[in-house]
Amino acid sequence: MIESQKDKFECRLRQGDWWKEGDECLNVSDINKVPSYFSGTEKEWIEQLTSFIYINPKEWTLIYEQYLHNAIFSKESVLQFYRNDEGYLRMIGMDDVYLKVIGYQEWLSHDVLECIGQVLSRHEEELFWIVVECGRNGGYHRPKLIERIKENVLCYIKGVRVSASVVDTLDKSDFLGRELYFDMLNNLYIIL
């Protein structure tokens, strides 16, 4: 049986000796980067670490205190990500980021919106990193984020005229089933 990344991370914590040089349980130069034993991607690492923190806040406090004693202290010692009360991945310093897609000059059917959601899901890694890059480069650059995402979304969706924008909340929806909201940090879409 192939060991999942989550199991590998939790197993590493159970092994003890968390700060053995070259095999630390967290990356001592940048907590947001993958540690040496973790063979997944940086995105998978962020998801696994924030999930662990969300589920095990007391254990995390102990681990993080020890981390701060062993880390090369800098701004990279602060985890840039967290899980909100509902368990969704969020980035510090950024509002909730939803890509809102609607028909351009005409309403789109539920089936067309569903297809658009599936197309966006296939490009979720790219959208995720656009959001992260905009958040890391000096803070939240909303105009830059919106333009980059619009360019990419319009390339992904062929044959359907759409309007794309970035919004902070779902509350702005008309709730008529004619709008698609894509949570770019969690690869999840909702049709409202």
C-alpha positions, -999 to 999 in steps of 0.1 A, spaced: 0 0 0 13 34 -10 17 57 20 -3 89 15 14 123 21 -8 129 51 2 96 67 38 103 59 36 137 77 18 123 108 42 93 108 71 117 108 57 135 138 52 102 157 89 92 150 101 120 173 134 137 169 116 164 149 147 186 145 173 161 134 195 181 111 187 175 75 155 156 84 135 183 103 97 178 103 93 214 91 115 233 67 137 254 90 145 281 64 108 286 52 79 269 69 58 274 38 82 252 17 83 214 16 106 197 41 131 172 29 111 140 36 79 152 20 77 140 -16 46 159 -26 42 194 -42 44 227 -23 6 230 -27 1 195 -12 24 204 17 4 236 24 -29 217 23 -15 189 46 1 212 71 -29 235 74 -52 205 77 -31 191 105 -31 225 123 -69 228 119 -75 193 133 -48 194 160 -44 229 173 -29 219 206 -3 196 191 5 224 166 12 249 193 39 226 207 54 219 173 55 255 163 71 266 196 99 241 190 101 252 153 107 288 163 136 277 185 152 257 156 143 279 126 163 305 108 141 333 121 127 355 94 94 364 78 95 329 63 90 315 98 54 326 96 30 302 79 12 322 52 -18 299 51 -45 288 75 -79 272 75 -109 293 84 -137 282 108 -153 261 80 -120 244 72 -113 262 39 -78 271 30 -71 308 31 -40 330 28 -30 356 55 -35 391 43 -60 382 16 -98 383 16 -116 352 5 -110 350 -32 -137 338 -55 -136 339 -92 -171 349 -104 -181 339 -139 -213 349 -156 -225 350 -192 -215 381 -212 -247 398 -223 -268 366 -218 -275 341 -190 -257 308 -191 -275 276 -185 -267 254 -154 -251 228 -178 -228 254 -193 -218 268 -159 -211 232 -147 -188 227 -177 -170 260 -169 -166 248 -133 -150 216 -145 -127 234 -169 -116 257 -141 -111 227 -118 -87 212 -144 -66 244 -142 -69 248 -104 -32 245 -97 -24 274 -120 -52 295 -105 -40 287 -70 -5 299 -78 -17 331 -94 -35 339 -62 -5 329 -40 20 349 -62 -2 380 -60 -5 376 -22 33 370 -17 44 399 -39 40 428 -15 5 420 -4 -28 418 -21 -27 433 -56 -63 430 -66 -61 447 -101 -31 425 -110 -49 394 -97 -81 402 -116 -63 408 -149 -42 377 -148 -71 355 -139 -94 370 -165 -67 364 -192 -64 328 -181 -101 321 -177 -109 335 -212 -82 312 -226 -96 281 -208 -132 287 -219 -137 285 -256 -169 292 -275 -188 308 -246 -188 345 -240 -183 351 -203 -175 379 -179 -151 372 -151 -144 391 -119 -129 384 -85 -151 389 -54 -146 386 -17 -179 369 -8 -208 349 -21 -232 374 -6 -231 396 -37 -249 368 -57 -284 372 -70 -289 335 -62 -307 328 -94 -285 299 -105 -268 320 -132 -235 327 -116 -205 304 -110 -181 311 -81 -148 293 -81 -128 292 -48 -93 295 -62 -75 282 -31 -97 252 -26 -106 240 -61 -143 242 -55 -170 258 -75 -206 268 -66 -234 277 -89 -256 303 -73 
